[in-house]
Amino acid sequence: MIDPYGLLVAPFVEFAFMRRALVASMALSLGCAPVGVFLILRRMSLVGDALSHAILPGAAIAFLFAGLSLGAMAIGGFVAGVLTALGAGALSRLTPLREDATFAAFYLIALAAGVMMVSVGGSGVDLLHVLFGSVLAVDDTALILAASVASVSMLAVAALYRGFVIESFDREFLRVGGGPDRALHAIFLVLLVANLVVSFLALGTLMAIGLMMLPAAAARSWAHGVAGMIGVATGIAALSAYAGLTLSFALDAPSGPSIVLAAGFFYAASVLFGPVGGLVARALPRRHLRG
């Protein structure tokens, strides 16, 4: 007989590292989910994926000089992410290449360079830590950083919500109306990079984008408005974090992939059964009409 308490509650009551991982994951959910919604509305999903990998060289350089110092790696990753965003944007304006193509080029170069640096300067264990993260090993610095980024993200989205929504749907209208479209875009990119850096420290470069994009994509099947999508995405991200950590503990599996797989399960369920455009919801009216 399955013991629900022993499976769902006991790990977080008995082990401090599980409680810390849960708190860090909840902070990631609060910060990443709203940013992920706007990322999807702006059709910048691949840009977010590229930036999540562009963080790696900066973090790798910091790792070579400071070891597995989360503070140094966060600073290095943030600088690398911002420089990549600025560089890709400038290159797309100066060359015939579109912005998505330049981000793809930067992503490939950054990922290869980061893996090379960590492989040469560290060990196989270090490389696995950088690629897949370890939310079960977060320390006080990582918790404070995650909470700070989540707080700033929520405050920024609340304060600039109207501007973010208008820019996401019609940037030209905002520009013609004299709105600060460039400033809003720059602030959004900074929030994106900051949340990706925190996700990178907990989930690794290969999993960092998962908790941001999958809940946001799932939310489109449950809500019409942007505010509703943000609320649903945050809830799904939090559930994914809890379910992933529980699965990781029960199966002795890596925590990062477990969390992203849980988010993938909710995404698949949303695409199938979501009331807003879900496959089942779209099929039911047709069957009714045929009957």
Secondary structure as a PSIPRED ss2 file (coil, helix, strand):
# PSIPRED VFORMAT (PSIPRED V4.0)

   1 M C   1.000  0.000  0.000
   2 I C   1.000  0.000  0.000
   3 D C   1.000  0.000  0.000
   4 P H   0.000  1.000  0.000
   5 Y H   0.000  1.000  0.000
   6 G H   0.000  1.000  0.000
   7 L H   0.000  1.000  0.000
   8 L H   0.000  1.000  0.000
   9 V H   0.000  1.000  0.000
  10 A H   0.000  1.000  0.000
  11 P H   0.000  1.000  0.000
  12 F H   0.000  1.000  0.000
  13 V H   0.000  1.000  0.000
  14 E H   0.000  1.000  0.000
  15 F C   1.000  0.000  0.000
  16 A H   0.000  1.000  0.000
  17 F H   0.000  1.000  0.000
  18 M H   0.000  1.000  0.000
  19 R H   0.000  1.000  0.000
  20 R H   0.000  1.000  0.000
  21 A H   0.000  1.000  0.000
  22 L H   0.000  1.000  0.000
  23 V H   0.000  1.000  0.000
  24 A H   0.000  1.000  0.000
  25 S H   0.000  1.000  0.000
  26 M H   0.000  1.000  0.000
  27 A H   0.000  1.000  0.000
  28 L H   0.000  1.000  0.000
  29 S H   0.000  1.000  0.000
  30 L H   0.000  1.000  0.000
  31 G H   0.000  1.000  0.000
  32 C H   0.000  1.000  0.000
  33 A H   0.000  1.000  0.000
  34 P H   0.000  1.000  0.000
  35 V H   0.000  1.000  0.000
  36 G H   0.000  1.000  0.000
  37 V H   0.000  1.000  0.000
  38 F H   0.000  1.000  0.000
  39 L H   0.000  1.000  0.000
  40 I H   0.000  1.000  0.000
  41 L H   0.000  1.000  0.000
  42 R C   1.000  0.000  0.000
  43 R C   1.000  0.000  0.000
  44 M C   1.000  0.000  0.000
  45 S H   0.000  1.000  0.000
  46 L H   0.000  1.000  0.000
  47 V H   0.000  1.000  0.000
  48 G H   0.000  1.000  0.000
  49 D H   0.000  1.000  0.000
  50 A H   0.000  1.000  0.000
  51 L H   0.000  1.000  0.000
  52 S H   0.000  1.000  0.000
  53 H H   0.000  1.000  0.000
  54 A H   0.000  1.000  0.000
  55 I H   0.000  1.000  0.000
  56 L H   0.000  1.000  0.000
  57 P H   0.000  1.000  0.000
  58 G H   0.000  1.000  0.000
  59 A H   0.000  1.000  0.000
  60 A H   0.000  1.000  0.000
  61 I H   0.000  1.000  0.000
  62 A H   0.000  1.000  0.000
  63 F H   0.000  1.000  0.000
  64 L H   0.000  1.000  0.000
  65 F H   0.000  1.000  0.000
  66 A H   0.000  1.000  0.000
  67 G C   1.000  0.000  0.000
  68 L C   1.000  0.000  0.000
  69 S C   1.000  0.000  0.000
  70 L H   0.000  1.000  0.000
  71 G H   0.000  1.000  0.000
  72 A H   0.000  1.000  0.000
  73 M H   0.000  1.000  0.000
  74 A H   0.000  1.000  0.000
  75 I H   0.000  1.000  0.000
  76 G H   0.000  1.000  0.000
  77 G H   0.000  1.000  0.000
  78 F H   0.000  1.000  0.000
  79 V H   0.000  1.000  0.000
  80 A H   0.000  1.000  0.000
  81 G H   0.000  1.000  0.000
  82 V H   0.000  1.000  0.000
  83 L H   0.000  1.000  0.000
  84 T H   0.000  1.000  0.000
  85 A H   0.000  1.000  0.000
  86 L H   0.000  1.000  0.000
  87 G H   0.000  1.000  0.000
  88 A H   0.000  1.000  0.000
  89 G H   0.000  1.000  0.000
  90 A H   0.000  1.000  0.000
  91 L H   0.000  1.000  0.000
  92 S H   0.000  1.000  0.000
  93 R H   0.000  1.000  0.000
  94 L H   0.000  1.000  0.000
  95 T C   1.000  0.000  0.000
  96 P C   1.000  0.000  0.000
  97 L C   1.000  0.000  0.000
  98 R C   1.000  0.000  0.000
  99 E H   0.000  1.000  0.000
 100 D H   0.000  1.000  0.000
 101 A H   0.000  1.000  0.000
 102 T H   0.000  1.000  0.000
 103 F H   0.000  1.000  0.000
 104 A H   0.000  1.000  0.000
 105 A H   0.000  1.000  0.000
 106 F H   0.000  1.000  0.000
 107 Y H   0.000  1.000  0.000
 108 L H   0.000  1.000  0.000
 109 I H   0.000  1.000  0.000
 110 A H   0.000  1.000  0.000
 111 L H   0.000  1.000  0.000
 112 A H   0.000  1.000  0.000
 113 A H   0.000  1.000  0.000
 114 G H   0.000  1.000  0.000
 115 V H   0.000  1.000  0.000
 116 M H   0.000  1.000  0.000
 117 M H   0.000  1.000  0.000
 118 V H   0.000  1.000  0.000
 119 S H   0.000  1.000  0.000
 120 V H   0.000  1.000  0.000
 121 G H   0.000  1.000  0.000
 122 G C   1.000  0.000  0.000
 123 S C   1.000  0.000  0.000
 124 G H   0.000  1.000  0.000
 125 V H   0.000  1.000  0.000
 126 D H   0.000  1.000  0.000
 127 L H   0.000  1.000  0.000
 128 L H   0.000  1.000  0.000
 129 H H   0.000  1.000  0.000
 130 V H   0.000  1.000  0.000
 131 L H   0.000  1.000  0.000
 132 F H   0.000  1.000  0.000
 133 G C   1.000  0.000  0.000
 134 S C   1.000  0.000  0.000
 135 V H   0.000  1.000  0.000
 136 L H   0.000  1.000  0.000
 137 A H   0.000  1.000  0.000
 138 V C   1.000  0.000  0.000
 139 D C   1.000  0.000  0.000
 140 D H   0.000  1.000  0.000
 141 T H   0.000  1.000  0.000
 142 A H   0.000  1.000  0.000
 143 L H   0.000  1.000  0.000
 144 I H   0.000  1.000  0.000
 145 L H   0.000  1.000  0.000
 146 A H   0.000  1.000  0.000
 147 A H   0.000  1.000  0.000
 148 S H   0.000  1.000  0.000
 149 V H   0.000  1.000  0.000
 150 A H   0.000  1.000  0.000
 151 S H   0.000  1.000  0.000
 152 V H   0.000  1.000  0.000
 153 S H   0.000  1.000  0.000
 154 M H   0.000  1.000  0.000
 155 L H   0.000  1.000  0.000
 156 A H   0.000  1.000  0.000
 157 V H   0.000  1.000  0.000
 158 A H   0.000  1.000  0.000
 159 A H   0.000  1.000  0.000
 160 L C   1.000  0.000  0.000
 161 Y H   0.000  1.000  0.000
 162 R H   0.000  1.000  0.000
 163 G H   0.000  1.000  0.000
 164 F H   0.000  1.000  0.000
 165 V H   0.000  1.000  0.000
 166 I H   0.000  1.000  0.000
 167 E H   0.000  1.000  0.000
 168 S H   0.000  1.000  0.000
 169 F H   0.000  1.000  0.000
 170 D C   1.000  0.000  0.000
 171 R H   0.000  1.000  0.000
 172 E H   0.000  1.000  0.000
 173 F H   0.000  1.000  0.000
 174 L H   0.000  1.000  0.000
 175 R H   0.000  1.000  0.000
 176 V H   0.000  1.000  0.000
 177 G C   1.000  0.000  0.000
 178 G C   1.000  0.000  0.000
 179 G C   1.000  0.000  0.000
 180 P C   1.000  0.000  0.000
 181 D H   0.000  1.000  0.000
 182 R H   0.000  1.000  0.000
 183 A H   0.000  1.000  0.000
 184 L H   0.000  1.000  0.000
 185 H H   0.000  1.000  0.000
 186 A H   0.000  1.000  0.000
 187 I H   0.000  1.000  0.000
 188 F H   0.000  1.000  0.000
 189 L H   0.000  1.000  0.000
 190 V H   0.000  1.000  0.000
 191 L H   0.000  1.000  0.000
 192 L H   0.000  1.000  0.000
 193 V H   0.000  1.000  0.000
 194 A H   0.000  1.000  0.000
 195 N H   0.000  1.000  0.000
 196 L H   0.000  1.000  0.000
 197 V H   0.000  1.000  0.000
 198 V H   0.000  1.000  0.000
 199 S H   0.000  1.000  0.000
 200 F H   0.000  1.000  0.000
 201 L H   0.000  1.000  0.000
 202 A H   0.000  1.000  0.000
 203 L H   0.000  1.000  0.000
 204 G C   1.000  0.000  0.000
 205 T C   1.000  0.000  0.000
 206 L C   1.000  0.000  0.000
 207 M C   1.000  0.000  0.000
 208 A C   1.000  0.000  0.000
 209 I C   1.000  0.000  0.000
 210 G H   0.000  1.000  0.000
 211 L H   0.000  1.000  0.000
 212 M H   0.000  1.000  0.000
 213 M H   0.000  1.000  0.000
 214 L H   0.000  1.000  0.000
 215 P H   0.000  1.000  0.000
 216 A H   0.000  1.000  0.000
 217 A H   0.000  1.000  0.000
 218 A H   0.000  1.000  0.000
 219 A H   0.000  1.000  0.000
 220 R C   1.000  0.000  0.000
 221 S C   1.000  0.000  0.000
 222 W C   1.000  0.000  0.000
 223 A C   1.000  0.000  0.000
 224 H C   1.000  0.000  0.000
 225 G C   1.000  0.000  0.000
 226 V H   0.000  1.000  0.000
 227 A H   0.000  1.000  0.000
 228 G H   0.000  1.000  0.000
 229 M H   0.000  1.000  0.000
 230 I H   0.000  1.000  0.000
 231 G H   0.000  1.000  0.000
 232 V H   0.000  1.000  0.000
 233 A H   0.000  1.000  0.000
 234 T H   0.000  1.000  0.000
 235 G H   0.000  1.000  0.000
 236 I H   0.000  1.000  0.000
 237 A H   0.000  1.000  0.000
 238 A H   0.000  1.000  0.000
 239 L H   0.000  1.000  0.000
 240 S H   0.000  1.000  0.000
 241 A H   0.000  1.000  0.000
 242 Y H   0.000  1.000  0.000
 243 A H   0.000  1.000  0.000
 244 G H   0.000  1.000  0.000
 245 L H   0.000  1.000  0.000
 246 T H   0.000  1.000  0.000
 247 L H   0.000  1.000  0.000
 248 S H   0.000  1.000  0.000
 249 F H   0.000  1.000  0.000
 250 A H   0.000  1.000  0.000
 251 L H   0.000  1.000  0.000
 252 D C   1.000  0.000  0.000
 253 A C   1.000  0.000  0.000
 254 P C   1.000  0.000  0.000
 255 S H   0.000  1.000  0.000
 256 G H   0.000  1.000  0.000
 257 P H   0.000  1.000  0.000
 258 S H   0.000  1.000  0.000
 259 I H   0.000  1.000  0.000
 260 V H   0.000  1.000  0.000
 261 L H   0.000  1.000  0.000
 262 A H   0.000  1.000  0.000
 263 A H   0.000  1.000  0.000
 264 G H   0.000  1.000  0.000
 265 F H   0.000  1.000  0.000
 266 F H   0.000  1.000  0.000
 267 Y H   0.000  1.000  0.000
 268 A H   0.000  1.000  0.000
 269 A H   0.000  1.000  0.000
 270 S H   0.000  1.000  0.000
 271 V H   0.000  1.000  0.000
 272 L H   0.000  1.000  0.000
 273 F H   0.000  1.000  0.000
 274 G C   1.000  0.000  0.000
 275 P C   1.000  0.000  0.000
 276 V C   1.000  0.000  0.000
 277 G C   1.000  0.000  0.000
 278 G C   1.000  0.000  0.000
 279 L H   0.000  1.000  0.000
 280 V H   0.000  1.000  0.000
 281 A H   0.000  1.000  0.000
 282 R H   0.000  1.000  0.000
 283 A H   0.000  1.000  0.000
 284 L H   0.000  1.000  0.000
 285 P H   0.000  1.000  0.000
 286 R H   0.000  1.000  0.000
 287 R H   0.000  1.000  0.000
 288 H H   0.000  1.000  0.000
 289 L H   0.000  1.000  0.000
 290 R H   0.000  1.000  0.000
 291 G C   1.000  0.000  0.000
